Amino acid sequence: MNADAPLVFPVGHYLGAVHPGGGAPPSFHVVRAGREAVHLSDEDEVDVWGLAHGLPSAGDGAWSRAQVLSAAADAGHPDAEPVLDALLERGLVVEVRPGTDDARDFARFYRLRPLLLGLGRPAGEDLDLIGVPGLVVALRATPRVLEVWEWAHLWPNLWAASEGLAEAGRDTGRTDPSETEPDQVLTVVLGAVQTLVAHGAAYLDHRATP
């Protein structure tokens, strides 16, 4: 995997399929992005948008265009690149390279919206659980991933969240730049967002507006 490849982020909250009648295939699928309900009528678009979220089995490695296209080919979509490009054009998928000015611009336009519930840390474990009580553990979250899930949504966008988390790091005596410098914190946040999105613990949305 190319470490310099842009990361892929899906945008929006999946609201489900709309069926014209009993037993009929769906007419379209609905994704809410900001205040807009976007319709996806092509099943290839739905599948590729879903794969842009990442796969939980892929671990915490960066999820980029190459990983999306490989996963799509494995799922029976060998010609997924034009579909992915169409989703990019519609703003339902975004590519961004951490550590660049574009990453900061991206972070100013999008925010994290948490999903699922915290399940605490079981005795004998060193990771916190996120999921549905009594039903499923979706993610065993590292402290940094959990921090992003817990707190990033309190700010209007990811850049403000990175600045806030960096300030909190300085206030608590941390010295690692990845915990105290906003641009480096943003790189950590972007990785955490990919992990959370891949496990269904959060989704990426447009920034908060009045």
C-alpha positions in Angstrom: 0.0 0.0 0.0 1.2 3.5 -0.9 1.5 5.4 2.4 1.2 8.7 0.5 -2.0 7.8 -1.2 -5.0 9.9 -0.3 -7.4 8.4 2.2 -11.0 7.7 1.1 -13.9 8.9 3.2 -17.6 8.3 2.5 -20.0 11.1 3.4 -23.4 10.8 4.8 -25.7 8.6 6.9 -27.4 5.6 5.2 -31.2 5.8 5.7 -32.2 2.6 3.8 -33.9 1.5 0.7 -37.2 2.7 -0.6 -39.4 0.0 -2.2 -42.3 0.8 -4.6 -44.3 -2.1 -3.3 -44.3 -5.4 -1.4 -41.8 -7.8 -2.8 -40.4 -5.4 -5.4 -36.8 -4.4 -5.6 -35.9 -1.0 -4.2 -36.5 2.0 -6.4 -33.5 3.8 -4.7 -31.5 4.1 -1.6 -31.3 7.2 0.6 -28.2 8.8 2.1 -28.6 11.9 4.2 -25.6 14.3 3.7 -26.0 17.5 5.7 -29.6 18.7 5.1 -29.9 16.9 1.7 -31.4 13.5 1.1 -29.4 12.0 -1.7 -30.9 9.2 -3.8 -28.7 6.3 -5.1 -30.7 4.4 -7.7 -27.8 2.3 -9.1 -26.9 -0.8 -7.0 -23.3 -0.5 -8.0 -23.2 3.0 -6.5 -24.7 1.7 -3.3 -22.1 -1.1 -3.1 -19.1 1.0 -3.9 -20.3 3.7 -1.5 -20.6 1.0 1.2 -17.1 -0.2 0.4 -15.7 3.3 0.7 -16.4 3.0 4.4 -13.7 0.4 4.7 -13.9 -3.2 6.0 -13.6 -4.0 9.7 -11.5 -7.0 8.8 -8.9 -4.7 7.2 -7.7 -3.5 10.6 -6.5 0.0 11.2 -4.5 0.5 8.0 -5.2 3.5 5.8 -8.2 2.9 3.4 -7.4 4.4 0.0 -8.7 4.2 -3.6 -6.6 1.1 -4.2 -8.2 -0.7 -1.2 -11.7 0.3 -2.3 -11.2 -1.0 -5.8 -9.6 -4.2 -4.6 -12.5 -4.8 -2.2 -15.0 -4.0 -5.0 -13.4 -6.5 -7.3 -13.5 -9.1 -4.6 -17.3 -8.3 -4.2 -18.0 -8.8 -7.9 -17.5 -5.2 -9.2 -14.3 -5.4 -11.3 -15.1 -2.0 -13.1 -15.7 0.0 -10.0 -13.4 3.0 -10.7 -15.9 5.0 -12.8 -18.5 4.4 -10.1 -16.1 5.6 -7.4 -15.3 8.7 -9.5 -19.1 9.4 -9.9 -19.5 9.2 -6.1 -16.6 11.6 -5.7 -18.2 14.0 -8.2 -21.5 13.9 -6.2 -19.7 14.6 -3.0 -20.6 11.2 -1.4 -17.0 10.2 -1.3 -14.0 12.4 -0.6 -10.3 11.8 -1.0 -7.8 13.6 1.2 -4.1 13.3 1.9 -3.1 13.8 5.5 -0.6 16.5 6.4 -1.5 18.8 3.5 -3.3 22.1 3.2 -6.1 20.1 1.5 -6.5 18.1 4.7 -7.1 21.2 6.7 -9.6 22.5 4.1 -11.4 19.1 4.2 -11.4 19.2 8.0 -13.1 22.6 8.0 -16.0 21.3 5.9 -16.8 18.0 7.6 -17.7 16.8 11.1 -17.9 13.5 12.8 -21.3 12.2 14.0 -21.0 9.3 16.5 -23.2 6.2 16.3 -23.6 3.2 18.7 -23.0 3.3 22.4 -20.0 3.0 24.8 -19.9 -0.4 26.5 -17.0 0.4 28.9 -13.9 -1.5 29.5 -14.3 -5.1 30.6 -12.1 -6.4 33.5 -8.8 -7.7 32.2 -8.9 -5.7 28.9 -7.1 -2.6 27.9 -9.4 -1.4 25.1 -12.9 0.2 25.4 -15.8 -1.3 23.6 -18.3 0.4 21.3 -21.5 -1.3 20.2 -25.0 -2.2 21.1 -25.6 -3.4 24.7 -26.3 -7.0 25.0 -26.2 -7.5 21.2 -22.9 -6.7 19.5 -19.4 -5.3 20.1 -18.6 -3.3 16.9 -15.2 -2.0 17.9 -12.5 -2.5 20.5 -11.2 1.1 20.5 -7.7 2.3 21.3 -7.6 5.3 23.7 -7.0 7.8 20.8 -9.9 6.3 18.7 -12.2 6.4 21.7 -11.2 10.0 22.4 -12.2 11.1 18.9 -15.5 9.1 19.1 -16.3 10.7 22.5 -15.3 14.3 21.9 -14.9 15.3 18.2 -18.6 15.7 17.6 -18.7 18.6 20.2 -17.0 20.9 17.7 -18.6 22.2 14.5 -16.0 20.5 12.2 -12.9 18.3 12.3 -10.5 21.1 12.2 -12.1 22.8 15.3 -12.0 19.4 16.9 -8.3 18.9 16.2 -7.6 22.4 17.6 -9.7 21.6 20.7 -8.1 18.2 21.3 -4.6 19.7 20.9 -5.5 22.4 23.5 -6.7 19.7 25.8 -3.5 17.8 25.3 -1.4 20.8 26.2 -3.6 21.6 29.2 -3.1 18.1 30.6 0.7 18.3 30.2 1.1 16.1 27.1 4.2 16.8 25.1 3.9 14.5 22.0 3.1 16.8 19.0 0.6 14.2 17.8 -1.4 15.2 20.9 -0.6 18.9 21.1 -0.1 20.3 17.6 -3.4 20.8 15.6 -2.1 19.7 12.2 -0.6 16.5 13.7 -3.7 15.9 15.8 -5.7 16.2 12.6 -3.7 13.3 11.1 -4.5 11.2 14.1 -8.2 12.2 13.9 -8.4 11.3 10.2 -7.1 7.8 11.0 -9.5 7.4 13.9 -12.4 8.6 11.7 -11.6 5.8 9.2 -11.5 3.2 11.9 -14.8 4.4 13.4 -16.6 4.6 10.1 -15.4 1.2 9.0 -16.9 -0.3 12.2 -20.2 1.6 11.9 -19.4 3.6 15.1 -19.6 7.0 13.4 -20.3 8.7 10.1 -18.9 11.7 8.3 -21.2 14.6 7.7 -21.1 18.2 6.5 -20.0 20.7 9.1 -22.5 22.1 11.5 -24.4 25.2 10.3 -26.7 27.6 12.1 
